[in-house]
């Protein structure tokens, strides 16, 4: 059920807003909890992450799906790195449908799928811009964990469909960092992913509490 996240720590930062069709980056320590919130409903957030002690190690779609043995990851599942190390554990999820198969939207994707020629950067460009201070360029942006994205697959033909997100206003996902991380996030720019209505994404960090 949708609702406002309940902080699990006494050391909680205030919520931040990612404006529509933009991105940002944030650093997490081991044990920090990242809460991603859909404030208005039906808005996707592309999430990617890199190990802070070696930025060559990145969040891996293939390994995460392989080890979970399922396409749709939710509460209790672990997101793994390219080196098979746990990066995140999903500890709470009020939506239950996210995608980890389709790549971030890009200038070229907008041209091929939507016939656009104005050159919007998309999530690929927005992630690269947000992660540029860490030396992470556009060619290093992997398949993202597409929070709130609703992708279906036909069992017979294998056809892929991007449907409107199932997230309602206030839905959230809470992920605990299993290592120090550099994280990139967007408010997704792709029309199909967001029911052709571009909205913001909110997030907050619940810092690990030490006794």
Helices and strands as residue ranges (DSSP letters): E 16-18, E 23-28, E 33-38, E 45-51, H 61-68, E 78-80, E 86-93, H 107-109, I 110-114, H 122-131, G 132-134, G 138-140, E 145-147, E 150-153, E 160-163, E 171-177, E 181-186, G 192-194, E 201-206
